[in-house]
Amino acid sequence: MSHPNRTRPEGCDRPLVEAYDTALLDLDGVVYAGGEAIAHAVESLGIARERGMRLAYVTNNAARTPQTVAAHLTRLGVPAEPADVITSAQAVARLIADQVPAGAKVLAIGGEGLRVALRERGLEPIDSADDDPVAVVQGYGGPELAWERLAEASYAVARGVPWFASNTDLTIPSARGIAPGNGAAVEVVRIAAGGDPQVAGKPQPPMHRETILRTGAKRPLVVGDRLDTDIEGAHVGEVDSILVLTGVTTPAQLLAAVPKHRPTYVDADLRGLLTGQPEVAEDGGAFRCGGWTARAAADDGVLVLDGDEGGEGEDSDRRPLVGLRALCAAAWTAAGDGACELDAGKALARLGW
């Protein structure tokens, strides 16, 4: 289970596909980016499925319906059914339905995925603040979201209508780089109307609840690329997690992670599901993993990495991950309950970052 004060990545002597029954996979930055599959994702997920792991796709992106997401995954070579997809739109729709009368009108600012999720809960999505909504909800509406939609939300929120958000991710990865996410649109409404929405998506409890209700997972493993949503969400839900470095989180950000953002495991990509995870051992105040040893030189304000680039049997493209695990242990131990402020530039450069 997830440890609240983790000071090092954990080891696992079995492939993760054998240690966990269900992978709760983020999509953007983990399985695909900008609509195209991330390297090694299709093959790795296919092998994981063949070896008996259930794959569930858990996304804070509320714009698309589960049917659309499942069709997209299937086209990429990752067969999926709508029931395999859990969205923050579904989580926020359940959150709203628990607080308003059946059939109530909800001012919906977002994409079709949000509207479908509201209807699934017996709510009526509407478009105008003048039509007496009992709630306002914002979900990612894609780059075509019109400014006037944010104005409608602002009018209703300013009148005191209860405000909800599918998620508050400030950014979202795209094929061309990092783009504004739903959290940026939420901030626009906050600036205009004040207040704070109830948030359903990762890392908040409603998203974890929705995921467990829909998957029935007994030994879930959260798989994500973001510390502040995926990994924090696993921490909130008290389940294990693996961070993959195919999305927004950089190795430097991982080293500076506060306790609630420290994953159980870390790997380059989804191939990490198919392998065990090497132990990080403490060695006289330093931390050893594979052929690498890392330590905090607090007096010099740096993290130091020493070792044999031969990697003790590691494949050449995976050696940097072994060194990064050792660095995580040194950084997180030095930081305690805070964020490591030691300079890791030279150490990461040795690993190619």
Secondary structure as GFF3:
##gff-version 3
##sequence-region A 1 353
A	DSSP	alpha_helix	16	19	.	.	.	ID=ss1
A	DSSP	beta_strand	22	25	.	.	.	ID=ss2
A	DSSP	beta_strand	32	33	.	.	.	ID=ss3
A	DSSP	beta_strand	36	37	.	.	.	ID=ss4
A	DSSP	alpha_helix	41	50	.	.	.	ID=ss5
A	DSSP	beta_strand	54	59	.	.	.	ID=ss6
A	DSSP	alpha_helix	66	76	.	.	.	ID=ss7
A	DSSP	three_ten_helix	82	84	.	.	.	ID=ss8
A	DSSP	beta_strand	85	87	.	.	.	ID=ss9
A	DSSP	alpha_helix	88	97	.	.	.	ID=ss10
A	DSSP	beta_strand	105	109	.	.	.	ID=ss11
A	DSSP	alpha_helix	112	120	.	.	.	ID=ss12
A	DSSP	beta_strand	124	126	.	.	.	ID=ss13
A	DSSP	three_ten_helix	129	131	.	.	.	ID=ss14
A	DSSP	beta_strand	135	138	.	.	.	ID=ss15
A	DSSP	alpha_helix	147	158	.	.	.	ID=ss16
A	DSSP	beta_strand	163	165	.	.	.	ID=ss17
A	DSSP	beta_strand	171	174	.	.	.	ID=ss18
A	DSSP	beta_strand	177	180	.	.	.	ID=ss19
A	DSSP	alpha_helix	182	193	.	.	.	ID=ss20
A	DSSP	beta_strand	198	199	.	.	.	ID=ss21
A	DSSP	alpha_helix	205	215	.	.	.	ID=ss22
A	DSSP	beta_strand	220	224	.	.	.	ID=ss23
A	DSSP	pi_helix	227	231	.	.	.	ID=ss24
A	DSSP	alpha_helix	232	237	.	.	.	ID=ss25
A	DSSP	beta_strand	240	244	.	.	.	ID=ss26
A	DSSP	alpha_helix	251	255	.	.	.	ID=ss27
A	DSSP	three_ten_helix	259	261	.	.	.	ID=ss28
A	DSSP	beta_strand	265	267	.	.	.	ID=ss29
A	DSSP	three_ten_helix	270	274	.	.	.	ID=ss30
A	DSSP	beta_strand	281	283	.	.	.	ID=ss31
A	DSSP	beta_strand	286	289	.	.	.	ID=ss32
A	DSSP	beta_strand	292	297	.	.	.	ID=ss33
A	DSSP	three_ten_helix	298	300	.	.	.	ID=ss34
A	DSSP	beta_strand	302	307	.	.	.	ID=ss35
A	DSSP	three_ten_helix	311	313	.	.	.	ID=ss36
A	DSSP	three_ten_helix	316	318	.	.	.	ID=ss37
A	DSSP	alpha_helix	319	335	.	.	.	ID=ss38
A	DSSP	alpha_helix	345	350	.	.	.	ID=ss39
###
